[in-house]
């Protein structure tokens, strides 16, 4: 005859399973975060390389490059181009 598990044994098994599922949940969350971080890093590297290429800024210090970008963004025509690019991303046309 099969022996039945006591309520305490069943609770211990459930607690063990909860611990396993919690560990699995943390692992999945970490993998997702790592994937997002790597995608962001790749995107920053790619965009930085393009900026360096088109602004011919290989020998420019980060501070000078930031100042250049700030000055460019302050130009009305450039601001208009940036705004039109943003609205195209959102699916809105001018």
C-alpha positions as CSV (number, residue, x, y, z in Angstrom):
1,X,0.0,0.0,0.0
2,X,1.3,3.5,-0.9
3,X,2.1,5.7,2.0
4,X,0.6,9.1,2.0
5,X,2.8,12.1,2.6
6,X,2.1,14.2,5.7
7,X,1.1,17.8,5.4
8,X,4.5,18.8,6.7
9,X,6.2,16.8,3.9
10,X,4.0,18.3,1.3
11,X,4.7,21.8,2.6
12,X,8.4,21.2,2.5
13,X,8.2,20.0,-1.1
14,X,6.2,23.1,-2.0
15,X,8.7,25.4,-0.3
16,X,11.5,23.6,-2.2
17,X,9.7,24.1,-5.5
18,X,9.0,27.8,-4.6
19,X,12.8,28.2,-4.0
20,X,13.6,26.6,-7.4
21,X,11.1,28.8,-9.2
22,X,12.4,31.9,-7.5
23,X,15.9,31.0,-8.5
24,X,14.8,30.4,-12.1
25,X,12.9,33.7,-12.2
26,X,16.1,35.6,-11.0
27,X,18.2,33.8,-13.6
28,X,15.8,34.8,-16.4
29,X,15.6,38.4,-15.2
30,X,19.5,38.5,-15.1
31,X,19.7,37.1,-18.7
32,X,17.2,39.6,-19.9
33,X,19.0,42.5,-18.2
34,X,22.4,41.3,-19.6
35,X,20.9,41.0,-23.1
36,X,19.5,44.6,-22.9
37,X,22.8,45.9,-21.6
38,X,24.8,44.3,-24.4
39,X,22.3,45.6,-27.0
40,X,22.7,49.1,-25.6
41,X,26.5,48.9,-25.5
42,X,26.5,47.7,-29.1
43,X,24.2,50.5,-30.1
44,X,26.4,53.1,-28.4
45,X,29.5,51.8,-30.0
46,X,28.0,51.8,-33.4
47,X,26.6,55.3,-33.1
48,X,29.8,56.6,-31.6
49,X,31.8,55.1,-34.5
50,X,29.5,56.8,-37.0
51,X,29.8,60.1,-35.2
52,X,33.6,59.8,-35.0
53,X,33.7,59.0,-38.7
54,X,31.5,61.7,-40.0
55,X,32.7,64.4,-37.7
56,X,36.3,63.3,-38.2
57,X,36.7,63.3,-34.5
58,X,39.2,60.4,-33.9
59,X,41.7,62.8,-32.3
60,X,39.2,64.9,-30.5
61,X,38.9,64.7,-26.7
62,X,35.5,63.6,-25.3
63,X,35.1,67.1,-23.8
64,X,35.7,68.8,-27.1
65,X,33.5,66.4,-28.9
66,X,30.7,67.0,-26.5
67,X,31.1,70.8,-26.9
68,X,30.9,70.3,-30.7
69,X,27.7,68.3,-30.4
70,X,26.1,70.8,-28.1
71,X,26.9,73.6,-30.5
72,X,25.5,71.6,-33.4
73,X,22.3,70.9,-31.6
74,X,21.9,74.6,-30.8
75,X,21.8,75.4,-34.5
76,X,18.1,75.9,-35.6
77,X,18.5,73.9,-38.8
78,X,20.1,71.0,-37.0
79,X,17.4,71.1,-34.3
80,X,14.8,71.0,-37.1
81,X,16.4,68.0,-38.6
82,X,16.6,66.2,-35.3
83,X,12.9,67.0,-34.6
84,X,11.8,65.7,-38.0
85,X,13.8,62.5,-37.5
86,X,12.1,62.0,-34.1
87,X,8.6,62.4,-35.5
88,X,9.4,59.9,-38.3
89,X,10.4,57.4,-35.6
90,X,7.1,57.9,-33.9
91,X,5.2,57.4,-37.1
92,X,4.1,61.1,-37.4
93,X,4.7,62.9,-40.7
94,X,5.0,66.7,-41.1
